Amino acid sequence: MVVSPVRCLTLVLVVGLLVMWFTGSVGARELTFVEALQLGVGQSSRGAIIQGDLEVAERKYYAERITFYVPEISINSSLPSFTSEQSFRLWGQPTKETVKTSDLDITSNIQLKQSLFTGGELTARANLLNNESSYPLWGSTDVRIDETTLRGFFDFDLTQPVLKPSENRYALKNSRDDFHLAELQRVEDRASLKTEIAEAYFGVLQTELKEEIASAKLRSARLQAAIDSVKLQDKVLSEEDWLISASERIDAELELVGADNEAAERNRELASLLDLDVTEELDLQIPFPQRLADGEKEAYLKAWEESIPIRRARIEWEKAERSADYEASSLGINGDLRASYSLGRGEVDADDRDDKDQIKTSSWGISLDITFPVFDGGASSAQVRAAEIAADKKRLEFEKAQKSARAEITNLVSRVEVGYRKLEVLRKQIDLSNERLKIAEYRFNDGQISEIEFIESRVAFLETRDKYLEELKQYVLDRIALEGKYSA
């Protein structure tokens, strides 16, 4: 039985393609697009950093709330404090004399601090004082008295600003806004990460397809060069035309080398984004696009006022206005109402007395401290004006966000819808191109067309798939951008 050269060549091509397919897939890790997004957002270091930024803001807000609503309790103690003093004064004598006294003090207290809704702060302390003193007997510098005092006393202090808003409430609201801004930022950061993953994922798919196209073109160029070489020997083709054919073959080889290198780079880029081994080969699956349901489109279009750009601009405007009001609240005048009360009980044991002396003391005070800046070179007014300008700037940014957000979301919804319809058309083009490829394959196997013509049909089929991948990538990016405008 005689096998035709055409059928023999076809068999070689099929076997070669099977070998390339099997060897290329050995050890490759299968990865769908959804799995890639889950790895990148949920398990990669980049995703952990994004989540960590939110947790930092949440912890700060939680700490501010705890400080504002829950009292701060602390136990304080001082190490023994020894003082020795020489003073020149009257000490039961008609004339002044130098008198030496010494004290050894140990003080401990339990302190409670509570922020008030009015903006003030209440502090309560329970103190215990142990004092050992040594001093001359009254009227004599030769006899010294050792005295031990053990005293407990309670202090209550209240500080209330009367001209400015509560600083603690101001800090709490700012911390709350920072936390909400961090929540919005996390959504945008995740959308940005998904965008990078999508571009890298489709980059791998497209470069692999371009590698196939370059390989097919190289096969065609080599066949053409071989044919032209025979024609040159038969003097049917000029040497100049043969050189053109040889140059095109070299160009095709360079294109394949470039495609191979780019495919490897894209594979490493995606693996790096997902924290995978950069040497690991990935077997990616082309995702199937999901069309926006009518309910989803309506929900996106109706909720434009709650989109992330508007919410962020609104929070930043409110925060800037709060800052301006806080700076301008007292017109530079600071006033604090201070009230205190102290109650003490204890006993004193001295060498010159048989019985211990009992101590019963109490004291209270109230004051209103006012600070009025007479001249500061205009620093206070400039600070207030700067805060007002910053607030006005944030208001303009909010109004701008309102104007642009609706149009941007409408455009994204429209692009997603149009993109899906384009994909439907391209899928039909792929089916038609695939049918033409099957016809070309049949005609090639039947010897009706040359292998070069068959390869041209295959290249046309692969280029149609490449157009589909490019459109699918843009569709996915638009979906990610649209979803990134809203928080979950």
MITOR-301407 format. One line per 5 residues: number of its first residue (from 1); their letters; for each residue x, y, z of C-alpha. Coordinates in steps of 0.001 Angstrom, whole numbers, padded with zeros to 6 digits. Example, Ala and Ser with C-alpha at 12.3 -4.5 7.8 and 13.67 -1.06 7.14 Angstrom:
MITOR-301407
1) AS) 012300,-004500,007800 ~ 013670,-001060,007140 .
END
This chain:
MITOR-301407
1) MVVSP) 000000,000000,000000 ~ 001373,003359,-000993 ~ 000822,006318,001364 ~ 000619,009690,-000286 ~ 003094,012375,000824 .
6) VRCLT) 000187,014659,001754 ~ -001385,012108,004115 ~ 002007,011295,005610 ~ 002635,014988,006285 ~ -000815,015318,007844 .
11) LVLVV) -000109,012383,010170 ~ 003169,013964,011236 ~ 001426,017273,011982 ~ -001312,015629,014036 ~ 001185,013585,016059 .
16) GLLVM) 003323,016694,016586 ~ 000380,018722,017801 ~ -000669,015945,020191 ~ 002865,015702,021591 ~ 003031,019478,022065 .
21) WFTGS) -000389,019521,023747 ~ 000361,016698,026148 ~ 003870,017803,027041 ~ 002698,021377,027521 ~ -000013,020365,029977 .
26) VGARE) 002011,017946,032102 ~ 002350,019366,035603 ~ 000321,022482,034766 ~ -002000,023774,037464 ~ -005592,024190,036332 .
31) LTFVE) -006971,027563,037367 ~ -010307,029147,036549 ~ -010855,032893,036527 ~ -013076,032740,039619 ~ -010424,030735,041480 .
36) ALQLG) -007780,033271,040479 ~ -009880,036116,041906 ~ -010487,034185,045118 ~ -006781,033450,045502 ~ -005774,037043,044844 .
41) VGQSS) -008345,038714,047072 ~ -008669,036149,049842 ~ -005290,034460,050199 ~ -002528,036565,048643 ~ -000322,038942,050622 .
46) RGAII) -001739,041859,048619 ~ -005268,040899,049668 ~ -004131,040562,053280 ~ -002590,044051,053171 ~ -005863,045507,051851 .
51) QGDLE) -007799,043796,054639 ~ -005181,044884,057186 ~ -005596,048554,056277 ~ -009293,048295,057120 ~ -008591,046477,060379 .
56) VAERK) -006176,049238,061452 ~ -008860,051898,060912 ~ -011440,049710,062667 ~ -009170,049232,065685 ~ -008525,052967,065920 .
61) YYAER) -012250,053686,065835 ~ -012872,050957,068394 ~ -010196,052445,070665 ~ -011770,055918,070384 ~ -015207,054507,071263 .
66) ITFYV) -013791,052618,074225 ~ -012028,055754,075449 ~ -015194,057822,075048 ~ -017776,055486,076584 ~ -015769,053348,078991 .
71) PEISI) -013798,054825,081900 ~ -010042,054469,081993 ~ -008835,052897,085238 ~ -005186,052833,086216 ~ -003107,051966,089271 .
76) NSSLP) -000191,054304,089872 ~ 002591,054199,092398 ~ 005782,056099,092990 ~ 009036,054689,094217 ~ 010144,055889,097657 .
81) SFTSE) 010981,059579,097385 ~ 013496,060994,099859 ~ 014033,064730,100346 ~ 016337,066564,102706 ~ 015906,070304,103161 .
86) QSFRL) 017768,073011,105033 ~ 015820,076186,105612 ~ 016544,079427,107444 ~ 013441,080436,109396 ~ 011879,080934,112787 .
91) WGQPT) 011484,077626,114588 ~ 010077,078563,118010 ~ 013110,080799,118601 ~ 013264,084611,118818 ~ 015723,084590,115939 .
96) KETVK) 015868,082671,112675 ~ 018012,079572,112567 ~ 018997,076989,109995 ~ 016690,073993,110344 ~ 017184,070626,108622 .
101) TSDLD) 014201,068391,107831 ~ 013912,065135,105881 ~ 010966,063233,104362 ~ 010502,059761,102879 ~ 007281,059456,100865 .
106) ITSNI) 005557,056485,099241 ~ 002397,057318,097291 ~ -000050,055027,095479 ~ -003412,055685,093896 ~ -006166,054188,091804 .
111) QLKQS) -007390,056614,089154 ~ -010554,056636,087077 ~ -010985,058962,084079 ~ -014299,059264,082267 ~ -015106,061349,079204 .
116) LFTGG) -018444,063145,079444 ~ -021012,063702,076709 ~ -020746,067398,077398 ~ -017128,067321,076280 ~ -015631,067482,079723 .
121) ELTAR) -013607,064981,081692 ~ -014118,063641,085203 ~ -011195,062258,087166 ~ -011476,060419,090477 ~ -008468,059250,092477 .
126) ANLLN) -008169,057204,095642 ~ -004758,057972,097145 ~ -002707,056372,099887 ~ 000257,058278,101299 ~ 002872,056942,103700 .
131) NESSY) 005228,059672,104951 ~ 008143,059339,107333 ~ 009483,062710,108482 ~ 012364,063764,110661 ~ 012569,067335,112033 .
136) PLWGS) 013831,069176,115132 ~ 011651,069467,118178 ~ 009804,072737,118091 ~ 012005,075302,119835 ~ 015085,073073,119859 .
141) TDVRI) 017511,072130,117127 ~ 019234,069492,119252 ~ 016301,067068,119672 ~ 014814,065508,116554 ~ 011373,064012,116146 .
146) DETTL) 010529,061055,113939 ~ 006986,061145,112666 ~ 004984,058642,110551 ~ 001888,059732,108658 ~ -000514,057311,107008 .
151) RGFFD) -003217,059109,105086 ~ -005864,058194,102528 ~ -007692,060830,100519 ~ -010035,061051,097560 ~ -009764,063652,094798 .
156) FDLTQ) -012470,064550,092303 ~ -011646,066837,089399 ~ -013965,068066,086669 ~ -012828,069936,083560 ~ -015468,071271,081178 .
161) PVLKP) -014778,073394,078060 ~ -017394,076156,077890 ~ -016564,077834,074560 ~ -015418,075009,072267 ~ -017156,071767,071272 .
166) SENRY) -016154,068524,072899 ~ -012696,067547,071731 ~ -013368,063891,072579 ~ -016587,063802,070560 ~ -014794,065588,067704 .
171) ALKNS) -012046,062943,067729 ~ -014605,060120,067942 ~ -016573,061367,064917 ~ -013378,061820,062901 ~ -012284,058293,063782 .
176) RDDFH) -015704,056963,062760 ~ -015447,058767,059396 ~ -011923,057430,058876 ~ -013249,053926,059468 ~ -016055,054391,056914 .
181) LAELQ) -013565,055814,054414 ~ -011340,052781,054983 ~ -014320,050512,054239 ~ -014894,052292,050933 ~ -011168,052234,050171 .
186) RVEDR) -011068,048476,050707 ~ -013779,047989,048067 ~ -011844,050123,045586 ~ -008525,048456,046420 ~ -010064,045035,045907 .
191) ASLKT) -011536,046172,042592 ~ -008101,047458,041590 ~ -006527,044106,042550 ~ -009205,042220,040598 ~ -008479,044441,037600 .
196) EIAEA) -004766,043578,037764 ~ -005566,039871,038113 ~ -007989,040011,035158 ~ -005446,041768,032948 ~ -002752,039258,033917 .
201) YFGVL) -005112,036288,033498 ~ -006247,037330,030028 ~ -002676,038323,029238 ~ -001660,034681,029714 ~ -004570,033434,027591 .
206) QTELK) -003847,035912,024795 ~ -000103,035335,024717 ~ -000659,031578,024589 ~ -002970,032120,021615 ~ -000461,034444,019972 .
211) EEIAS) 002134,031742,020515 ~ -000074,029313,018571 ~ -000543,031883,015797 ~ 003198,032549,015608 ~ 003916,028804,015521 .
216) AKLRS) 001436,028308,012652 ~ 002879,031269,010739 ~ 006389,029908,011200 ~ 005293,026525,009831 ~ 003767,028290,006815 .
221) ARLQA) 006876,030446,006309 ~ 009129,027386,006440 ~ 006982,025560,003904 ~ 006962,028594,001633 ~ 010723,028976,001981 .
226) AIDSV) 011216,025297,001112 ~ 008959,025650,-001944 ~ 010748,028825,-003050 ~ 014088,027082,-002587 ~ 012994,024361,-005041 .
231) KLQDK) 011718,027026,-007448 ~ 015061,028805,-007210 ~ 016901,025636,-008121 ~ 014551,025114,-011078 ~ 015136,028779,-011999 .
236) VLSEE) 011400,029456,-011760 ~ 011958,032032,-008993 ~ 014475,034816,-008853 ~ 017078,034964,-006118 ~ 015621,038253,-004898 .
241) DWLIS) 012182,036681,-004358 ~ 013806,033724,-002583 ~ 015623,036113,-000228 ~ 012293,037765,000608 ~ 010850,034338,001427 .
246) ASERI) 013864,033469,003595 ~ 013599,036816,005388 ~ 009923,036214,006135 ~ 010836,032835,007631 ~ 013408,034463,009916 .
251) DAELE) 010857,037111,010921 ~ 008378,034353,011777 ~ 011023,032614,013930 ~ 011714,035859,015792 ~ 007991,036409,016288 .
256) LVGAD) 007625,032942,017791 ~ 010584,033495,020128 ~ 009048,036787,021246 ~ 005654,035164,021763 ~ 007223,032335,023822 .
261) NEAAE) 009069,034824,026010 ~ 005988,037029,026476 ~ 003868,034006,027419 ~ 006388,033015,030092 ~ 006488,036579,031447 .
266) RNREL) 002695,036781,031628 ~ 002572,033440,033420 ~ 005097,034656,036009 ~ 003229,037951,036426 ~ -000042,036168,037204 .
271) ASLLD) 001666,033690,039544 ~ 003331,036566,041393 ~ -000010,038358,041847 ~ -001529,035200,043309 ~ 001525,034385,045479 .
276) LDVTE) 002107,031159,043552 ~ 005446,029685,042518 ~ 006553,031778,039544 ~ 008026,028681,037910 ~ 004697,026867,038069 .
281) ELDLQ) 002958,026527,034716 ~ -000716,027519,034777 ~ -003460,025919,032716 ~ -006107,028644,032481 ~ -009725,028281,031463 .
286) IPFPQ) -011555,030871,029372 ~ -014360,032276,031572 ~ -017913,032318,030282 ~ -019458,035803,030554 ~ -022627,036292,032578 .
291) RLADG) -025090,038853,031319 ~ -026422,041550,033631 ~ -029967,040716,034664 ~ -032603,043402,034203 ~ -032927,043692,037975 .
296) EKEAY) -029183,044233,038345 ~ -029140,046977,035721 ~ -032018,048787,037394 ~ -030396,048422,040826 ~ -027087,049871,039609 .
301) LKAWE) -028785,052812,037883 ~ -031115,053642,040793 ~ -028426,053420,043494 ~ -025995,055854,041867 ~ -026345,058268,044809 .
306) ESIPI) -024974,055542,047101 ~ -021996,054785,044905 ~ -018575,054853,046522 ~ -017305,058098,044887 ~ -020328,060028,046179 .
311) RRARI) -020226,058440,049632 ~ -016534,059202,049982 ~ -016963,062793,048823 ~ -019890,063251,051236 ~ -017951,061891,054225 .
316) EWEKA) -014878,063999,053426 ~ -017059,067106,053071 ~ -018779,066461,056425 ~ -015405,065866,058051 ~ -013979,069106,056628 .
321) ERSAD) -017051,071082,057747 ~ -016724,069638,061241 ~ -013092,070727,061315 ~ -013996,074246,060171 ~ -016759,074532,062798 .
326) YEASS) -014408,073254,065481 ~ -011706,075775,064592 ~ -014127,078701,064422 ~ -016290,077713,067398 ~ -014722,080004,069996 .
331) LGING) -013239,082729,067786 ~ -009856,082032,069373 ~ -011169,082358,072934 ~ -010625,079330,075138 ~ -012528,078788,078351 .
336) DLRAS) -012497,075892,080817 ~ -014616,075390,083897 ~ -012676,073521,086562 ~ -014081,072097,089785 ~ -012332,069975,092408 .
341) YSLGR) -013092,068340,095728 ~ -010771,066482,098083 ~ -011545,064464,101191 ~ -008743,063097,103394 ~ -008536,060848,106421 .
346) GEVDA) -005480,059536,108270 ~ -003365,059433,111415 ~ 000009,060713,112575 ~ 002315,058850,115001 ~ 005159,060980,116462 .
351) DDRDD) 007883,060298,119062 ~ 006839,063174,121342 ~ 003170,062088,121612 ~ 001594,059073,123282 ~ -001579,059105,121178 .
356) KDQIK) -001911,059220,117442 ~ -003276,062366,115870 ~ -006271,061905,113616 ~ -006456,063791,110331 ~ -009780,064874,108849 .
361) TSSWG) -009492,067275,105944 ~ -011652,068408,103075 ~ -011283,071056,100424 ~ -012997,072180,097254 ~ -012477,074731,094551 .
366) ISLDI) -013995,076068,091378 ~ -012525,078277,088684 ~ -013220,079525,085194 ~ -010089,079927,083119 ~ -010362,082197,080085 .
371) TFPVF) -007674,082675,077460 ~ -008159,085567,075064 ~ -005544,086032,072329 ~ -004723,089716,072061 ~ -002292,089416,069163 .
376) DGGAS) -000961,086369,067346 ~ -000077,087899,063999 ~ -003309,086629,062439 ~ -002388,082959,062956 ~ -005744,082015,064520 .
381) SAQVR) -007838,083707,061863 ~ -005658,082216,059136 ~ -006127,078739,060608 ~ -009899,079216,060704 ~ -009937,080542,057139 .
386) AAEIA) -007823,077609,055934 ~ -010308,075165,057476 ~ -013215,076998,055820 ~ -011483,076912,052417 ~ -010766,073193,052845 .
391) ADKKR) -014432,072579,053662 ~ -015547,074586,050622 ~ -013153,072583,048445 ~ -014632,069322,049705 ~ -018133,070674,049003 .
396) LEFEK) -017159,071377,045392 ~ -015636,067908,045091 ~ -018872,066412,046399 ~ -020953,068368,043875 ~ -018585,067287,041105 .
401) AQKSA) -018872,063650,042207 ~ -022661,063952,042118 ~ -022573,065245,038558 ~ -020128,062667,037224 ~ -021121,059526,039163 .
406) RAEIT) -024493,059021,037503 ~ -023086,059451,034000 ~ -020133,057190,034781 ~ -022328,054395,036148 ~ -024774,054735,033251 .
411) NLVSR) -021879,054483,030804 ~ -020482,051415,032570 ~ -023861,049659,032522 ~ -024209,050495,028824 ~ -020671,049297,028044 .
416) VEVGY) -021286,046026,029870 ~ -024529,045465,027957 ~ -022979,046371,024584 ~ -019905,044277,025390 ~ -022060,041215,026019 .
421) RKLEV) -023816,041670,022671 ~ -020429,042001,020959 ~ -019345,038744,022549 ~ -022431,037013,021183 ~ -021547,038237,017660 .
426) LRKQI) -017920,037192,018064 ~ -018965,033727,019239 ~ -020928,033377,015999 ~ -017852,034513,014064 ~ -015784,031882,015859 .
431) DLSNE) -018329,029215,014929 ~ -018219,030308,011281 ~ -014432,030431,011299 ~ -014347,026985,012881 ~ -016613,025637,010126 .
436) RLKIA) -014322,027114,007485 ~ -011356,025515,009255 ~ -013075,022118,009201 ~ -013771,022510,005471 ~ -010145,023521,004868 .
441) EYRFN) -008960,020540,006888 ~ -011126,018193,004819 ~ -009920,019699,001557 ~ -006312,019514,002767 ~ -006657,015869,003770 .
446) DGQIS) -008273,015230,000383 ~ -005366,016897,-001388 ~ -007463,019739,-002799 ~ -005464,022541,-001098 ~ -001910,022909,000106 .
451) EIEFI) -000793,022882,003713 ~ -000030,026603,003470 ~ -003647,027326,002568 ~ -004799,025099,005420 ~ -002552,026994,007849 .
456) ESRVA) -003990,030305,006630 ~ -007472,029076,007606 ~ -006152,028015,011014 ~ -004483,031392,011559 ~ -007751,033136,010627 .
461) FLETR) -009584,030959,013184 ~ -007031,031724,015912 ~ -007140,035467,015182 ~ -010928,035411,015540 ~ -010493,033772,018939 .
466) DKYLE) -007960,036470,019821 ~ -010522,039181,019018 ~ -013011,037377,021227 ~ -010519,037212,024124 ~ -009771,040944,023813 .
471) ELKQY) -013463,041794,023894 ~ -014054,039358,026768 ~ -011228,040961,028749 ~ -012766,044414,028281 ~ -016171,043060,029310 .
476) VLDRI) -014740,041565,032502 ~ -012853,044782,033311 ~ -016050,046820,032860 ~ -017945,044435,035154 ~ -015237,044757,037818 .
481) ALEGK) -015274,048567,037486 ~ -019062,048625,037823 ~ -019119,046356,040853 ~ -016270,048378,042384 ~ -018534,051441,042500 .
486) YSA) -020626,049870,045246 ~ -019800,048262,048540 ~ -021063,044785,049248 .
END
